[in-house]
Amino acid sequence: MFNPFTLKRRSEQKVLAAYFELWKREPILRRILIVSFLADIAFGALVPFVNFYLSDELKAPPHVTGLAFSIYLAVETFLKVPFGALSDRWGRKIVMLIGLAITVTATFLLGSVRHPYTVMFLFPLAGVGLAAFFPTVAAFVADHSPEEHRAGMMGILNLSYLSGLGISAVVGFLLHHQAGTYRHAFFVTAAIFTTAGVLALIFLPHSKGKREVKVKTNRRLPLKQRFVRLPALSRPVFVLATIFAVSQFAASMQVPVIVPYAKQVLHLTDLELGFGIGFAAGALALFAVPIGRVSDDIGHENALRVALFGAAVALASFSFAKSIFVIAGLGVIVGFAWLLAFPAALALVSEVVTDQERGAAVGLIYGGQGLGAIVGAPIGGFIAELVSGLFNSKALGLKAPFLVGASALFLALLLTFWLSYELSKRPVELEEQE
């Protein structure tokens, strides 16, 4: 007899088994996860509280806050590729430590200054450090992950990010509530970044990845075909970076309208919105690794298509949904799509390029994502205002970016077929099969 509670219990057991298997297989990944988790907690506090510090406490004019975030995004976006390439040459650990040192310095200074224009230039300095840290962590995970389980291992980055995001907001608001200022949040954030750096210095290896030792033997081994690895600056990598840029463009278009839409159209309160975001982040964190493993099972290119199609349909449906439960369900679909697509893309690019240029290739994917974020947010706001003025309907204006964003995701879906075509043209070589 069908029992939904038994089915749910089995599902939970599979989730726990996936995490336990991950924890046992690669001890180095436990250390990377802890370092990444601490950095994500600090990052999740730093970005929103710079906004609050400028606008609420320092009473900075809107153009100063806007410039601070624009410069930050530009710096972080365009430096990810160079830092990724440096990690290929100098080693992952050195670049990670450099990035954390820069971010710690900038974050500590942010809590020490009281002038809006000083904050406006210190915040992008923190972005320099974060541009060095995040792509390097992703390349670090790829270096130490078995190829057949790489997307599942990449899921730990999603686990770390979502868990850190959920914790950082609570800690930051409690600090502000107790102290009456956001300055102390910067000092705590700097301390967390410092802790991450110390742990990375002590526990992470200097090598870029595991080196396989081949034992010479007179026995002839069977040969198998494999695709030749490509350089980072190759057409398939650029196509994949473009897919991520278009996808992030679609997501960032919703930034200017999501809160007004939730409050003015759906009539949600701040408390409901806050609990909703926290609950969603926690739920997504729980399934980060198992969903990443799905990509290993169905293939990374197929995972990208499933994720983009699901996200596009869900985003288009947002503007027609009336029930809060339907909207929550659509939000879950979008979240799961991101959990599936992000590790799939990182795993795919790490398999396509040579080991010596993996950091640069991962940096290109992150760079495409950042470029989409820079362009998407202002265009989303412009579209909302334009449609609202043309049709004299604020509700319609708030819905328009959802539909345009869904169209952009369908475009990204079409680009995945171009990606497959480019990948199929790679030359084939023979290698010995163990």
C-alpha positions as CSV (number, residue, x, y, z in Angstrom):
1,M,0.0,0.0,0.0
2,F,1.3,3.4,-0.9
3,N,2.5,5.4,2.1
4,P,3.6,9.0,1.4
5,F,5.4,9.2,4.8
6,T,7.5,6.2,3.9
7,L,8.3,7.7,0.6
8,K,9.3,11.0,2.2
9,R,11.5,9.1,4.8
10,R,13.3,7.2,2.0
11,S,13.9,10.5,0.1
12,E,15.4,12.0,3.3
13,Q,17.6,9.0,3.7
14,K,18.9,9.3,0.1
15,V,19.7,13.0,0.7
16,L,21.6,12.1,3.9
17,A,23.4,9.2,2.2
18,A,24.5,11.6,-0.6
19,Y,26.1,13.9,1.9
20,F,27.7,11.1,3.9
21,E,29.2,9.6,0.7
22,L,30.6,13.0,-0.2
23,W,32.0,13.5,3.3
24,K,33.8,10.1,3.2
25,R,35.1,10.1,-0.4
26,E,37.4,13.1,-0.5
27,P,38.8,14.3,2.9
28,I,40.2,17.5,1.2
29,L,36.7,18.5,0.2
30,R,35.7,18.7,3.8
31,R,38.4,21.3,4.4
32,I,37.5,23.2,1.2
33,L,33.8,23.2,2.3
34,I,34.7,24.7,5.7
35,V,36.8,27.4,4.2
36,S,34.2,28.2,1.5
37,F,31.4,28.1,4.1
38,L,33.1,30.7,6.3
39,A,33.8,32.9,3.3
40,D,30.2,32.6,2.2
41,I,28.9,33.7,5.6
42,A,31.1,36.7,5.5
43,F,30.3,37.5,1.9
44,G,26.6,37.1,2.5
45,A,26.8,39.8,5.3
46,L,29.2,42.1,3.5
47,V,27.2,42.9,0.3
48,P,23.8,43.8,1.8
49,F,25.2,45.6,4.8
50,V,27.3,47.9,2.6
51,N,24.0,48.9,1.1
52,F,22.4,49.5,4.5
53,Y,25.5,51.3,5.9
54,L,25.6,53.7,3.0
55,S,21.9,54.4,2.6
56,D,20.6,54.2,6.2
57,E,23.5,55.1,8.4
58,L,25.7,57.4,6.4
59,K,22.7,58.9,4.5
60,A,24.6,58.7,1.2
61,P,22.8,59.9,-1.9
62,P,21.4,57.2,-4.2
63,H,24.0,57.8,-6.9
64,V,26.8,57.1,-4.4
65,T,25.3,53.7,-3.5
66,G,24.6,52.9,-7.1
67,L,28.2,53.8,-8.1
68,A,29.6,51.7,-5.3
69,F,27.8,48.6,-6.4
70,S,28.4,49.2,-10.1
71,I,32.1,49.6,-9.6
72,Y,32.1,46.5,-7.3
73,L,30.4,44.4,-9.9
74,A,32.6,45.6,-12.7
75,V,35.8,44.9,-10.7
76,E,34.7,41.5,-9.6
77,T,33.5,40.5,-13.0
78,F,36.5,41.5,-15.1
79,L,39.2,40.3,-12.6
80,K,37.8,36.8,-12.2
81,V,39.5,35.5,-15.4
82,P,42.9,37.0,-14.7
83,F,42.9,35.6,-11.1
84,G,41.7,32.2,-12.4
85,A,44.6,32.2,-14.8
86,L,47.0,33.2,-12.0
87,S,45.8,30.2,-9.9
88,D,46.7,28.0,-12.8
89,R,50.3,29.3,-12.7
90,W,50.9,30.1,-9.0
91,G,48.6,27.4,-7.4
92,R,45.1,27.7,-6.0
93,K,46.1,28.2,-2.4
94,I,48.3,31.2,-3.0
95,V,45.6,33.1,-5.0
96,M,42.9,32.2,-2.5
97,L,45.1,33.6,0.4
98,I,45.8,36.8,-1.6
99,G,42.1,37.3,-2.3
100,L,41.2,36.8,1.4
101,A,43.9,39.1,2.6
102,I,42.7,41.9,0.2
103,T,39.1,41.4,1.3
104,V,40.0,41.3,5.0
105,T,41.8,44.6,4.7
106,A,39.0,46.3,2.8
107,T,36.3,45.0,5.1
108,F,38.1,46.1,8.2
109,L,38.6,49.6,6.7
110,L,34.9,49.7,5.8
111,G,34.0,49.6,9.5
112,S,36.6,52.3,10.3
113,V,35.5,55.0,7.9
114,R,32.5,57.3,8.1
115,H,32.5,59.1,4.7
116,P,30.3,57.7,1.9
117,Y,32.8,58.3,-0.9
118,T,35.5,56.4,1.0
119,V,33.1,53.5,1.3
120,M,32.3,53.8,-2.4
121,F,36.0,53.0,-3.2
122,L,36.7,50.5,-0.4
123,F,33.8,48.2,-1.4
124,P,35.2,47.6,-4.9
125,L,38.6,46.8,-3.2
126,A,36.8,44.0,-1.4
127,G,35.5,42.9,-4.8
128,V,39.1,42.5,-6.0
129,G,39.7,39.9,-3.2
130,L,36.4,38.1,-3.8
131,A,37.2,37.9,-7.6
132,A,40.4,36.0,-6.6
133,F,38.7,33.8,-4.1
134,F,35.5,32.4,-5.6
135,P,36.7,31.1,-9.0
136,T,39.8,29.6,-7.3
137,V,37.6,27.7,-4.9
138,A,35.6,26.3,-7.7
139,A,38.7,25.2,-9.6
140,F,40.1,23.7,-6.3
141,V,37.0,21.5,-6.0
142,A,37.3,20.5,-9.7
143,D,41.0,19.6,-9.2
144,H,40.1,17.2,-6.4
145,S,36.8,15.7,-7.8
146,P,36.6,12.4,-9.7
147,E,35.4,13.3,-13.2
148,E,32.3,11.0,-13.1
149,H,31.2,12.7,-9.8
150,R,32.4,16.3,-10.5
151,A,29.0,18.0,-10.7
152,G,27.9,16.4,-7.4
153,M,31.1,17.7,-5.8
154,M,30.5,21.1,-7.3
155,G,27.2,21.0,-5.4
156,I,29.1,21.7,-2.2
157,L,29.7,25.2,-3.5
158,N,25.9,25.7,-3.7
159,L,25.5,24.1,-0.2
160,S,28.1,26.5,1.2
161,Y,26.7,29.6,-0.5
162,L,23.1,29.0,0.5
163,S,23.9,28.0,4.1
164,G,26.2,31.0,4.5
165,L,23.6,33.3,3.1
166,G,20.9,32.0,5.5
167,I,23.2,32.5,8.5
168,S,24.8,35.8,7.6
169,A,21.6,37.9,7.4
170,V,20.5,36.7,10.8
171,V,23.8,37.4,12.5
172,G,24.1,40.8,10.8
173,F,20.7,42.0,11.8
174,L,21.2,40.9,15.4
175,L,24.5,42.8,15.6
176,H,22.8,45.9,14.2
177,H,19.9,45.5,16.7
178,Q,22.2,45.2,19.6
179,A,24.7,47.9,18.7
180,G,22.6,50.3,16.7
181,T,25.2,50.5,13.9
182,Y,26.3,48.4,11.0
183,R,30.0,49.1,11.6
184,H,30.4,46.2,14.0
185,A,29.1,43.9,11.3
186,F,32.1,44.8,9.1
187,F,34.6,43.9,11.9
188,V,32.9,40.5,12.5
189,T,32.9,39.9,8.8
190,A,36.6,40.7,8.6
191,A,37.2,38.2,11.5
192,I,35.3,35.5,9.7
193,F,37.2,36.1,6.4
194,T,40.4,36.0,8.5
195,T,39.4,32.7,10.0
196,A,38.8,31.3,6.6
197,G,42.2,32.4,5.5
198,V,44.0,30.9,8.5
199,L,42.2,27.5,7.9
200,A,43.1,27.6,4.2
201,L,46.7,28.4,5.1
202,I,46.9,25.4,7.5
203,F,44.8,22.7,6.0
204,L,44.7,23.2,2.2
205,P,47.5,21.8,0.0
206,H,49.7,23.9,-2.2
207,S,49.3,21.6,-5.2
208,K,46.7,22.5,-7.9
209,G,45.3,19.0,-7.9
210,K,46.1,15.3,-7.5
211,R,48.8,13.9,-9.6
212,E,48.4,10.4,-10.9
213,V,51.5,8.2,-10.8
214,K,51.6,5.8,-13.8
215,V,53.4,2.6,-13.2
216,K,55.4,1.4,-16.2
217,T,54.5,-2.1,-17.4
218,N,55.3,-4.3,-20.4
219,R,51.7,-5.4,-20.7
220,R,49.8,-3.6,-23.5
221,L,46.7,-1.9,-22.2
222,P,43.5,-1.5,-24.2
223,L,43.0,1.8,-25.9
224,K,39.9,4.0,-25.6
225,Q,38.9,7.2,-27.4
226,R,38.6,10.5,-25.7
227,F,38.1,14.1,-26.8
228,V,41.2,16.3,-26.9
229,R,41.2,18.9,-24.1
230,L,40.9,22.5,-25.2
231,P,42.5,25.8,-24.1
232,A,40.5,28.1,-21.9
233,L,40.1,30.7,-24.7
234,S,38.2,28.3,-27.0
235,R,34.8,28.7,-28.7
236,P,32.9,26.1,-26.5
237,V,34.1,27.9,-23.3
238,F,33.0,31.2,-24.7
239,V,29.6,29.8,-25.7
240,L,29.2,28.3,-22.2
241,A,30.2,31.7,-20.7
242,T,27.6,33.4,-22.9
243,I,24.9,30.9,-21.7
244,F,25.7,31.9,-18.2
245,A,25.8,35.6,-19.0
246,V,22.3,35.4,-20.6
247,S,20.9,33.3,-17.7
248,Q,22.3,35.7,-15.1
249,F,20.9,38.6,-17.2
250,A,17.5,37.1,-16.9
251,A,17.8,36.5,-13.2
252,S,19.2,40.0,-12.5
253,M,16.4,41.7,-14.4
254,Q,14.1,40.7,-11.5
255,V,16.3,42.4,-8.8
256,P,14.6,45.9,-9.2
257,V,11.1,44.5,-9.2
258,I,11.0,41.4,-7.0
259,V,10.4,43.2,-3.7
260,P,7.9,45.8,-5.1
261,Y,6.1,42.9,-6.8
262,A,5.9,40.9,-3.6
263,K,4.7,43.8,-1.6
264,Q,2.4,45.7,-4.0
265,V,1.0,42.9,-6.2
266,L,1.2,39.9,-3.8
267,H,0.7,42.1,-0.6
268,L,3.4,40.3,1.4
269,T,4.8,41.9,4.5
270,D,8.6,42.3,5.3
271,L,8.3,39.5,7.8
272,E,6.7,37.1,5.4
273,L,9.2,38.0,2.7
274,G,12.2,37.5,5.1
275,F,10.9,34.1,6.3
276,G,10.2,33.0,2.8
277,I,13.8,33.8,1.6
278,G,15.3,32.1,4.7
279,F,13.1,29.0,4.3
280,A,13.9,28.8,0.6
281,A,17.6,29.2,1.1
282,G,17.6,26.4,3.8
283,A,15.5,24.0,1.7
284,L,17.7,24.6,-1.4
285,A,20.9,24.1,0.7
286,L,19.7,20.7,1.8
287,F,19.3,19.5,-1.8
288,A,22.4,21.2,-3.3
289,V,24.6,18.1,-3.5
290,P,22.0,15.5,-4.5
291,I,20.7,17.8,-7.3
292,G,24.3,18.3,-8.5
293,R,24.7,14.6,-8.7
294,V,21.7,14.4,-11.1
295,S,23.9,16.2,-13.6
296,D,26.5,13.5,-13.4
297,D,23.7,10.9,-14.1
298,I,22.0,12.5,-17.0
299,G,24.9,14.4,-18.5
300,H,26.0,18.0,-18.0
301,E,24.6,19.3,-21.3
302,N,21.3,17.7,-20.7
303,A,21.2,19.1,-17.2
304,L,21.7,22.6,-18.5
305,R,18.8,22.1,-20.9
306,V,16.5,20.7,-18.2
307,A,17.4,23.6,-15.8
308,L,17.0,26.4,-18.4
309,F,13.7,25.0,-19.7
310,G,12.3,24.6,-16.2
311,A,13.5,28.1,-15.1
312,A,12.1,29.7,-18.2
313,V,8.6,28.2,-17.8
314,A,8.6,29.0,-14.1
315,L,9.7,32.6,-14.6
316,A,7.1,33.2,-17.4
317,S,4.4,31.7,-15.1
318,F,5.2,34.1,-12.2
319,S,3.4,37.0,-13.8
320,F,0.1,34.9,-14.1
321,A,0.2,33.3,-10.6
322,K,-2.2,34.5,-8.0
323,S,-1.8,32.1,-5.1
324,I,1.2,32.4,-2.8
325,F,1.5,28.6,-2.8
326,V,1.8,28.5,-6.6
327,I,4.4,31.3,-6.5
328,A,6.3,29.4,-3.8
329,G,6.2,26.3,-6.1
330,L,7.5,28.3,-9.0
331,G,10.3,29.7,-6.8
332,V,11.3,26.2,-5.9
333,I,11.5,25.2,-9.5
334,V,13.8,28.2,-10.3
335,G,15.9,27.4,-7.3
336,F,16.3,23.8,-8.2
337,A,17.1,24.9,-11.8
338,W,20.0,27.0,-10.5
339,L,21.2,24.1,-8.3
340,L,21.3,21.9,-11.4
341,A,22.8,24.3,-13.9
342,F,25.6,25.9,-11.9
343,P,27.5,22.7,-10.9
344,A,26.8,21.2,-14.4
345,A,28.4,24.2,-16.1
346,L,31.4,24.2,-13.8
347,A,31.9,20.4,-14.2
348,L,31.5,20.6,-17.9
349,V,34.1,23.4,-18.4
350,S,36.5,21.6,-16.1
351,E,36.3,18.5,-18.2
352,V,36.6,20.3,-21.6
353,V,39.7,22.4,-20.9
354,T,43.2,21.3,-20.1
355,D,44.1,20.9,-16.4
356,Q,46.7,23.7,-16.8
357,E,44.0,26.3,-17.8
358,R,41.1,25.1,-15.6
359,G,41.3,28.2,-13.4
360,A,41.1,30.6,-16.3
361,A,38.1,28.7,-17.8
362,V,36.2,28.7,-14.5
363,G,37.0,32.4,-14.2
364,L,35.4,32.9,-17.7
365,I,32.2,31.3,-16.5
366,Y,32.1,33.4,-13.4
367,G,32.9,36.5,-15.5
368,G,30.0,35.8,-17.8
369,Q,27.7,35.5,-14.8
370,G,28.9,38.8,-13.4
371,L,28.5,40.6,-16.8
372,G,24.9,39.4,-17.0
373,A,24.3,40.7,-13.4
374,I,25.8,44.1,-14.3
375,V,23.6,44.6,-17.4
376,G,20.4,42.8,-16.2
377,A,19.5,44.8,-13.2
378,P,19.3,48.3,-14.8
379,I,17.5,46.9,-17.9
380,G,15.0,45.2,-15.7
381,G,14.2,48.5,-14.0
382,F,14.0,50.3,-17.3
383,I,11.6,47.8,-18.8
384,A,9.4,48.0,-15.7
385,E,9.2,51.8,-15.9
386,L,8.7,51.8,-19.6
387,V,5.8,49.3,-19.6
388,S,4.2,50.9,-16.6
389,G,4.3,54.3,-18.4
390,L,3.0,52.9,-21.7
391,F,0.1,51.0,-20.3
392,N,-0.5,53.2,-17.2
393,S,-0.3,50.1,-15.0
394,K,2.3,49.7,-12.3
395,A,1.3,46.0,-11.8
396,L,1.9,45.3,-15.5
397,G,5.2,47.1,-15.4
398,L,6.3,44.9,-12.5
399,K,5.3,41.7,-14.4
400,A,7.1,42.6,-17.6
401,P,10.7,41.7,-16.5
402,F,9.5,38.2,-15.7
403,L,8.3,37.7,-19.3
404,V,11.4,39.2,-20.8
405,G,13.6,37.2,-18.5
406,A,11.8,34.0,-19.5
407,S,12.5,34.9,-23.1
408,A,16.2,35.3,-22.3
409,L,16.3,31.9,-20.6
410,F,14.8,30.3,-23.7
411,L,17.5,32.0,-25.8
412,A,20.1,30.5,-23.4
413,L,18.4,27.1,-23.9
414,L,18.9,27.4,-27.7
415,L,22.5,28.3,-27.1
416,T,23.1,24.9,-25.4
417,F,22.5,23.2,-28.8
418,W,25.2,25.4,-30.3
419,L,27.4,24.4,-27.4
420,S,26.8,20.7,-28.1
421,Y,27.7,21.3,-31.8
422,E,31.0,23.0,-30.9
423,L,31.9,20.2,-28.4
424,S,31.2,17.5,-31.0
425,K,33.8,19.1,-33.4
426,R,36.6,18.4,-30.9
427,P,39.3,16.1,-32.3
428,V,39.6,12.6,-30.8
429,E,42.7,10.9,-29.4
430,L,43.5,7.5,-28.1
431,E,44.6,6.8,-24.6
432,E,45.4,3.7,-22.6
433,Q,42.5,2.3,-20.5
434,E,43.4,1.1,-17.1
